[in-house]
Amino acid sequence: MPINVLMPALSPTMEKGNLAKWLKKEGDAVKSGDVLAEIETDKATMEVEAIDEGVLAKIVVPEGTADVPVNDLIAVIAQEGEDPSSVQAAGAGGGKAAPEAKAEAPSQPTSIAAPAPADQNTTPGGGHMSYGRVNEAPEGAQPGGPAKPPQGDGGRVFASPLARRIAKQEGVDLAAVSGSGPHGRIIARDVQAAKASGGTKAPAPQAAAEAPKAAAPAPKAAPAGGAPAGLTLDQVRGFYAKGFYEEVPLDGMRKTIAKRLTEAMQVAPHFYLTVDCELDALMKLRETLNASAGKDKDGKPAFKLSVNDFVIKAMGLALTRVPAANAVWAEDRVLRFKQAEVGVAVAIDGGLFTPVIRRADEKTLSTISKEMKDFAARARAKKLKPEEYQGGVTSVSNLGMFGIKHFTAVINPPQSSILAVGAGEKRVVVKDGAPVVAQVMTATLSCDHRVLDGALGAELIAAFKGLIENPMGMLV
């Protein structure tokens, strides 16, 4: 019963990936957890792990292949007892696995099964499982409900890596959980449902079992920039003389940024609120805290706080002090959060990442500082995990280090706001009726008007300003 290895969806925005490198070759033994290949996504280079044991019988898509669609067949694993040389891969050119046999001819087996529908195979982050079973479903599978988890030799339960991780964290016994994935495989939502029900058996999701027979035709893919209409390549070329420009093809990250942020401006009605924040008290406190940091044997301080660390902390606390603003839009409702999750824009060559500081309201400044240094280093190396840059309620984009005084930023969906932070500079301000010189920073909050009205946005940025100008409030 060979196992199809499919191109996985490693992020919610991923539609295609580049197969950068195979770390196993044909004929190699494969164990669960072994890294099979490196995949370049629209955001990072990710490792793909095996979730079954056997022998890598056939590599369908060679390394170096670009733009391999999600769920396309990339390799085949032969299980124990099977002859790897006899395993055949349908669509050896890198196409999708062969479709399942029609219900009218159940007696005709297929050599390789098609991947399950996306709604049966979707992870909480929007990705898809990367394996498909072949030849026959496990015994006991019922067409109208969840199947018992398929088990291999020795009673091993078949489950996705994400499901196994959640089960381990939550103490759920996978052996007693019914799988609703392809051919009874346990997926993440089965474990989550089992935990929520207080037992170890997950309820059957009806939507997965009763897929509509006729689906509406898929809409035509939008252009790379995501705009519904615009100038074509030839039209743009027509404005300029040949030989005066160089054409640079878009990589996956740039295409995704263009598409998502264009959609954000079209879908989320933006409005902007700007305040000037005095930094004198914050700079003095920062100097004091950095001077008090312990040092290791080499004289390196335990931490070194930046102004941006204070900005992240202030934004996290402001969200908890204005709880109605700690929310995101979700189709026909808003999702309101109990803790603050603040994304931070990190520029890299050709694009940016927005890693998220979880529970920013609860973490100390030194913890935020250490996390951001780690995130920034791994972002520039494109080694961030999807769960580290997905989600969040708001973000901080700081261009102060470039001398930018003021700018507005585009909200990163599904977040509901983003704070654009400018440089701190000496300005003349009026205090007690007299002009004085103070260090001032301009900050502009972009708000999604579906979630925040003007007064609510003003309350949020006022809370932020109060914390920046009275930074001792971030220490208690």
C-alpha positions as CSV (number, residue, x, y, z in Angstrom):
1,M,0.0,0.0,0.0
2,P,2.3,2.8,-1.2
3,I,2.1,6.3,0.3
4,N,1.8,9.5,-1.8
5,V,3.9,12.4,-0.6
6,L,2.2,15.6,-1.8
7,M,3.4,19.2,-1.9
8,P,2.2,20.5,1.5
9,A,0.6,23.9,2.2
10,L,3.1,25.2,4.7
11,S,1.3,28.6,5.2
12,P,-2.2,29.9,4.7
13,T,-1.1,32.0,1.7
14,M,0.9,29.3,0.0
15,E,-0.4,28.1,-3.4
16,K,2.8,26.9,-4.9
17,G,6.3,26.1,-3.6
18,N,9.8,25.5,-4.8
19,L,11.3,22.1,-4.1
20,A,14.7,23.4,-3.1
21,K,16.4,20.1,-2.0
22,W,15.8,16.5,-1.4
23,L,17.5,15.3,1.8
24,K,16.6,11.6,1.0
25,K,17.3,9.8,-2.2
26,E,15.5,6.9,-3.9
27,G,16.0,3.7,-2.0
28,D,16.7,5.4,1.3
29,A,14.9,4.0,4.4
30,V,12.4,6.6,5.9
31,K,11.2,6.8,9.5
32,S,8.5,8.9,11.0
33,G,10.0,12.3,11.7
34,D,12.8,12.1,9.1
35,V,13.2,15.3,7.1
36,L,12.5,14.4,3.5
37,A,13.0,17.7,1.6
38,E,13.4,21.5,1.9
39,I,10.5,23.5,0.4
40,E,10.8,27.2,-0.3
41,T,7.4,28.9,0.4
42,D,6.2,32.4,-0.1
43,K,7.7,33.3,3.3
44,A,10.5,30.9,4.2
45,T,12.4,27.7,3.6
46,M,10.7,24.9,5.5
47,E,11.5,21.3,6.2
48,V,9.0,18.5,5.3
49,E,9.0,15.6,7.7
50,A,7.9,12.0,7.0
51,I,4.9,10.8,9.0
52,D,5.2,7.2,7.8
53,E,7.9,4.5,7.7
54,G,9.1,2.8,4.6
55,V,11.5,3.3,1.7
56,L,11.5,6.3,-0.6
57,A,10.6,4.4,-3.8
58,K,10.2,7.2,-6.3
59,I,11.0,10.9,-6.4
60,V,8.5,12.4,-8.8
61,V,9.5,16.1,-8.7
62,P,13.3,16.7,-8.8
63,E,15.0,19.2,-6.6
64,G,15.3,22.7,-8.0
65,T,11.8,22.5,-9.4
66,A,9.9,25.9,-9.0
67,D,6.2,26.6,-8.6
68,V,5.0,23.2,-7.7
69,P,1.3,23.5,-6.9
70,V,0.1,22.5,-3.4
71,N,-1.2,18.9,-3.3
72,D,0.8,17.9,-6.4
73,L,2.5,14.5,-6.1
74,I,6.2,14.9,-5.3
75,A,7.3,11.4,-4.2
76,V,6.1,7.9,-3.3
77,I,7.0,5.8,-0.2
78,A,6.8,2.0,-0.3
79,Q,5.8,0.5,3.0
80,E,7.4,-2.5,4.7
81,G,7.1,-5.7,2.7
82,E,6.6,-3.8,-0.6
83,D,9.1,-3.9,-3.5
84,P,10.1,-0.3,-4.1
85,S,11.0,-1.0,-7.7
86,S,7.5,-2.1,-8.4
87,V,5.8,1.0,-7.1
88,Q,4.4,3.2,-9.9
89,A,3.8,6.9,-9.7
90,A,1.0,8.3,-11.7
91,G,1.7,11.6,-13.4
92,A,5.5,11.3,-13.1
93,G,5.8,14.8,-14.5
94,G,4.9,16.2,-11.1
95,G,1.1,16.4,-11.6
96,K,-1.5,15.5,-9.0
97,A,-2.1,11.9,-8.0
98,A,-4.4,9.8,-10.0
99,P,-8.1,10.3,-9.3
100,E,-9.9,7.8,-7.2
101,A,-11.9,5.1,-8.9
102,K,-15.5,6.0,-9.5
103,A,-18.2,4.6,-7.3
104,E,-19.7,2.7,-10.2
105,A,-16.6,0.6,-10.5
106,P,-15.5,-0.1,-6.9
107,S,-13.8,-3.4,-7.9
108,Q,-11.1,-1.6,-9.9
109,P,-8.2,-0.5,-7.6
110,T,-6.1,2.5,-8.3
111,S,-2.4,2.5,-8.0
112,I,-2.2,5.9,-6.3
113,A,-5.1,7.7,-4.5
114,A,-6.0,11.3,-5.0
115,P,-5.6,13.7,-2.1
116,A,-8.6,14.3,0.1
117,P,-10.8,17.4,-0.4
118,A,-9.3,20.5,1.2
119,D,-12.1,20.8,3.8
120,Q,-11.2,17.3,5.2
121,N,-7.5,18.0,5.3
122,T,-7.2,21.5,6.6
123,T,-5.1,22.5,9.6
124,P,-6.1,25.4,12.0
125,G,-3.5,27.6,10.3
126,G,-5.0,27.0,6.8
127,G,-2.4,24.5,5.6
128,H,-3.1,21.0,4.3
129,M,-1.8,17.6,5.1
130,S,0.7,16.2,2.7
131,Y,0.0,12.5,2.5
132,G,-2.6,10.4,0.8
133,R,-3.4,6.7,1.3
134,V,-3.6,4.3,-1.6
135,N,-5.4,1.2,-2.8
136,E,-8.0,0.7,0.0
137,A,-9.4,2.4,3.1
138,P,-8.8,1.0,6.5
139,E,-11.3,-1.6,7.7
140,G,-14.3,-0.2,9.6
141,A,-14.4,3.1,7.8
142,Q,-18.0,4.3,7.5
143,P,-19.0,6.6,4.6
144,G,-21.4,8.6,6.9
145,G,-19.1,9.2,9.8
146,P,-15.5,9.3,11.1
147,A,-13.3,6.3,10.6
148,K,-11.4,4.7,13.4
149,P,-7.7,5.8,13.1
150,P,-5.9,3.5,10.7
151,Q,-3.2,1.4,12.4
152,G,-0.1,-0.1,11.0
153,D,1.9,-3.1,12.2
154,G,2.3,-3.0,16.0
155,G,-0.9,-1.0,16.4
156,R,0.7,2.4,15.4
157,V,-2.0,5.1,14.9
158,F,-1.8,7.2,11.7
159,A,-2.1,10.9,12.5
160,S,-0.8,14.1,11.1
161,P,2.3,15.7,12.8
162,L,0.2,18.6,14.0
163,A,-2.4,16.3,15.5
164,R,0.3,14.3,17.3
165,R,1.8,17.5,18.7
166,I,-1.5,18.8,19.9
167,A,-2.4,15.4,21.4
168,K,0.9,15.3,23.3
169,Q,0.4,18.9,24.6
170,E,-3.2,18.3,25.7
171,G,-2.8,14.7,27.0
172,V,-5.2,13.2,24.5
173,D,-4.9,9.5,23.7
174,L,-4.7,9.2,19.9
175,A,-5.6,5.5,20.0
176,A,-9.2,6.4,21.2
177,V,-9.7,9.3,18.8
178,S,-11.7,8.8,15.6
179,G,-10.2,10.3,12.5
180,S,-12.1,12.4,10.0
181,G,-9.1,12.9,7.6
182,P,-8.5,10.9,4.4
183,H,-9.2,7.3,5.1
184,G,-9.6,7.8,8.8
185,R,-6.3,9.6,9.5
186,I,-6.4,11.7,12.6
187,I,-6.1,15.4,11.9
188,A,-5.7,18.4,14.2
189,R,-9.4,19.2,14.6
190,D,-10.2,15.7,15.7
191,V,-7.8,16.1,18.7
192,Q,-9.2,19.5,19.5
193,A,-12.8,18.2,19.3
194,A,-11.9,15.3,21.6
195,K,-10.3,17.7,24.2
196,A,-13.3,20.1,24.0
197,S,-15.8,17.3,24.6
198,G,-13.9,16.1,27.6
199,G,-13.3,12.7,26.2
200,T,-10.9,11.1,23.8
201,K,-13.2,10.5,20.9
202,A,-13.8,13.4,18.5
203,P,-17.3,14.1,17.0
204,A,-17.7,13.5,13.3
205,P,-17.7,16.8,11.3
206,Q,-20.7,16.5,9.0
207,A,-19.3,19.0,6.5
208,A,-16.4,16.7,5.7
209,A,-18.6,13.7,5.1
210,E,-21.3,15.4,3.1
211,A,-19.3,17.4,0.5
212,P,-21.5,19.0,-2.2
213,K,-21.6,17.0,-5.4
214,A,-21.5,20.0,-7.6
215,A,-19.3,22.9,-6.8
216,A,-19.3,26.3,-8.3
217,P,-16.5,26.9,-10.8
218,A,-13.5,28.4,-9.2
219,P,-13.0,32.1,-9.9
220,K,-10.2,33.0,-12.1
221,A,-7.0,33.7,-10.3
222,A,-6.2,37.4,-9.6
223,P,-3.1,39.0,-11.0
224,A,0.1,38.8,-8.9
225,G,-0.7,42.2,-7.4
226,G,-4.2,41.1,-6.3
227,A,-5.9,44.0,-8.1
228,P,-9.2,43.2,-10.0
229,A,-8.1,45.3,-12.9
230,G,-5.0,47.1,-14.0
231,L,-2.4,47.7,-16.7
232,T,-1.0,44.6,-18.4
233,L,2.7,43.9,-18.7
234,D,2.7,45.1,-22.3
235,Q,0.8,48.3,-21.5
236,V,3.3,49.2,-18.8
237,R,6.2,48.4,-21.1
238,G,4.7,50.7,-23.7
239,F,5.3,53.8,-21.5
240,Y,9.1,53.3,-21.5
241,A,11.8,53.0,-24.2
242,K,13.3,49.6,-24.6
243,G,16.7,49.1,-23.1
244,F,16.2,51.6,-20.3
245,Y,14.9,49.1,-17.7
246,E,15.6,45.6,-16.4
247,E,12.7,43.2,-15.8
248,V,12.9,41.5,-12.4
249,P,10.5,38.5,-12.0
250,L,8.6,38.4,-8.8
251,D,9.4,35.8,-6.2
252,G,6.8,34.1,-4.1
253,M,7.2,36.5,-1.1
254,R,6.8,39.7,-3.3
255,K,3.7,38.2,-5.0
256,T,2.1,37.4,-1.7
257,I,2.9,40.8,-0.2
258,A,1.4,42.5,-3.3
259,K,-1.7,40.4,-3.3
260,R,-2.5,40.5,0.4
261,L,-1.8,44.2,1.0
262,T,-3.8,45.2,-2.1
263,E,-6.7,43.1,-0.8
264,A,-6.2,44.8,2.6
265,M,-6.6,48.2,1.1
266,Q,-9.7,47.1,-0.9
267,V,-11.5,45.2,1.9
268,A,-10.5,46.9,5.2
269,P,-11.6,50.5,5.3
270,H,-8.6,52.3,6.8
271,F,-8.6,55.5,8.8
272,Y,-5.6,57.1,10.5
273,L,-4.9,58.7,13.9
274,T,-1.7,60.6,14.6
275,V,-0.1,61.6,18.0
276,D,3.2,63.1,19.1
277,C,4.8,61.3,22.0
278,E,7.5,62.9,24.2
279,L,10.3,60.4,24.8
280,D,12.5,62.2,27.5
281,A,11.2,60.1,30.4
282,L,11.4,56.9,28.4
283,M,15.0,57.5,27.2
284,K,16.1,58.2,30.8
285,L,14.4,55.0,32.1
286,R,15.9,53.0,29.2
287,E,19.4,54.2,30.0
288,T,18.9,53.3,33.7
289,L,17.6,49.8,32.9
290,N,20.3,49.0,30.4
291,A,23.0,50.2,32.9
292,S,21.5,47.8,35.6
293,A,21.6,44.8,33.3
294,G,23.7,41.9,34.7
295,K,26.8,40.8,32.7
296,D,28.2,37.4,31.9
297,K,31.8,36.3,32.3
298,D,32.7,37.9,29.0
299,G,31.2,41.3,30.1
300,K,28.2,41.0,27.8
301,P,25.0,42.5,29.3
302,A,22.0,40.2,29.9
303,F,19.8,42.5,27.8
304,K,19.9,45.8,25.9
305,L,16.5,47.4,25.6
306,S,15.6,49.4,22.5
307,V,12.9,52.1,22.1
308,N,11.0,49.6,19.9
309,D,10.9,47.2,22.9
310,F,9.0,49.9,24.9
311,V,6.7,50.6,21.9
312,I,5.8,46.9,21.7
313,K,5.1,46.6,25.4
314,A,3.1,49.9,25.4
315,M,1.0,48.7,22.5
316,G,0.3,45.4,24.3
317,L,-0.8,47.1,27.5
318,A,-2.9,49.6,25.5
319,L,-4.9,46.8,23.9
320,T,-5.7,45.3,27.3
321,R,-6.7,48.7,28.7
322,V,-9.0,49.3,25.7
323,P,-10.4,45.7,25.4
324,A,-12.9,46.6,22.7
325,A,-9.9,47.4,20.4
326,N,-8.3,44.1,21.1
327,A,-10.3,42.4,18.3
328,V,-10.3,41.4,14.7
329,W,-12.9,41.2,12.0
330,A,-14.3,37.7,11.2
331,E,-16.9,37.9,8.4
332,D,-20.1,38.3,10.4
333,R,-18.6,39.0,13.9
334,V,-15.5,40.3,15.7
335,L,-13.2,38.0,17.7
336,R,-12.2,39.7,20.9
337,F,-9.0,38.5,22.7
338,K,-8.1,38.2,26.3
339,Q,-4.3,38.7,25.8
340,A,-2.5,41.1,23.5
341,E,-0.6,39.8,20.5
342,V,1.6,42.4,18.8
343,G,3.3,41.7,15.4
344,V,6.5,43.6,14.6
345,A,7.5,44.3,11.0
346,V,11.1,43.0,10.2
347,A,12.5,44.0,6.9
348,I,14.5,41.4,4.9
349,D,15.9,41.4,1.4
350,G,13.0,41.5,-1.0
351,G,10.2,41.7,1.6
352,L,9.3,41.5,5.2
353,F,8.1,39.3,8.0
354,T,5.8,40.2,10.9
355,P,6.7,37.9,13.8
356,V,4.2,38.1,16.6
357,I,5.0,38.7,20.3
358,R,2.4,36.6,22.1
359,R,1.0,38.0,25.4
360,A,3.0,41.2,25.0
361,D,1.0,42.8,27.8
362,E,2.3,40.2,30.3
363,K,6.0,39.9,29.2
364,T,8.8,42.0,30.7
365,L,10.7,44.4,28.5
366,S,13.8,42.2,28.7
367,T,11.8,39.1,27.5
368,I,10.3,41.1,24.6
369,S,13.8,42.3,23.7
370,K,15.3,38.8,23.6
371,E,12.4,37.4,21.6
372,M,12.6,40.2,19.0
373,K,16.4,39.7,18.6
374,D,15.8,36.0,18.0
375,F,12.8,36.7,15.6
376,A,14.8,39.3,13.6
377,A,17.8,37.0,13.2
378,R,15.7,34.0,12.0
379,A,13.5,36.2,9.9
380,R,16.5,37.5,7.9
381,A,17.6,33.8,7.5
382,K,14.0,32.9,6.5
383,K,13.8,30.3,9.3
384,L,10.7,31.5,11.1
385,K,7.9,28.9,11.6
386,P,4.5,29.8,10.2
387,E,2.9,29.9,13.7
388,E,5.5,32.5,14.7
389,Y,4.3,35.1,12.1
390,Q,0.6,34.2,11.8
391,G,-2.2,35.8,13.8
392,G,-1.8,38.9,16.0
393,V,-4.3,41.7,16.6
394,T,-2.0,44.7,15.7
395,S,1.5,45.3,14.5
396,V,4.2,47.8,14.9
397,S,6.2,49.2,11.9
398,N,9.1,51.4,13.0
399,L,11.0,53.4,10.3
400,G,12.6,55.7,12.8
401,M,16.1,54.2,12.3
402,F,15.9,55.5,8.7
403,G,15.1,59.0,9.8
404,I,11.5,58.9,8.8
405,K,9.4,61.4,10.8
406,H,5.9,60.3,9.8
407,F,4.2,57.7,7.6
408,T,1.1,55.5,7.4
409,A,1.1,51.7,7.2
410,V,-1.2,49.2,5.6
411,I,-3.0,46.8,8.0
412,N,-1.8,43.2,7.8
413,P,-4.9,41.0,7.6
414,P,-6.5,39.6,9.7
415,Q,-5.3,42.2,12.1
416,S,-7.4,45.3,12.8
417,S,-4.7,47.9,13.2
418,I,-1.0,48.8,12.7
419,L,1.1,51.5,14.4
420,A,3.6,53.4,12.2
421,V,6.4,54.8,14.4
422,G,8.7,57.6,13.2
423,A,12.1,58.8,14.5
424,G,12.6,60.5,17.8
425,E,13.9,64.0,17.3
426,K,14.4,67.2,19.2
427,R,11.5,69.6,18.8
428,V,10.3,72.7,20.4
429,V,7.1,72.2,22.5
430,V,5.1,74.4,24.8
431,K,5.0,73.5,28.5
432,D,3.4,75.7,31.1
433,G,3.1,78.5,28.5
434,A,6.8,78.5,27.7
435,P,8.7,76.9,24.8
436,V,11.1,74.1,25.7
437,V,13.0,71.5,23.7
438,A,11.9,67.9,24.0
439,Q,12.6,64.6,22.2
440,V,9.4,63.8,20.3
441,M,8.3,60.7,18.3
442,T,5.3,60.8,15.9
443,A,3.1,57.6,15.8
444,T,0.2,57.0,13.4
445,L,-2.4,54.3,14.0
446,S,-4.1,52.7,11.0
447,C,-7.5,51.3,12.0
448,D,-9.9,48.9,10.3
449,H,-13.2,50.9,10.5
450,R,-15.2,47.6,10.6
451,V,-13.7,46.9,14.0
452,L,-12.7,50.3,15.4
453,D,-14.7,53.5,15.2
454,G,-12.9,56.9,15.5
455,A,-13.5,57.3,19.2
456,L,-12.3,53.7,20.0
457,G,-9.2,54.2,17.9
458,A,-8.5,57.5,19.6
459,E,-8.9,55.8,23.0
460,L,-6.4,53.1,22.0
461,I,-3.7,55.5,20.7
462,A,-4.2,57.8,23.7
463,A,-3.5,54.8,26.0
464,F,-0.4,54.1,24.0
465,K,0.8,57.7,24.3
466,G,0.2,57.7,28.0
467,L,2.4,54.7,28.5
468,I,5.2,56.0,26.3
469,E,5.3,59.3,28.1
470,N,5.0,57.7,31.6
471,P,7.0,54.5,31.0
472,M,7.2,53.5,34.7
473,G,3.7,52.2,34.1
474,M,5.1,49.4,32.0
475,L,7.2,48.1,34.9
476,V,4.3,47.5,37.3
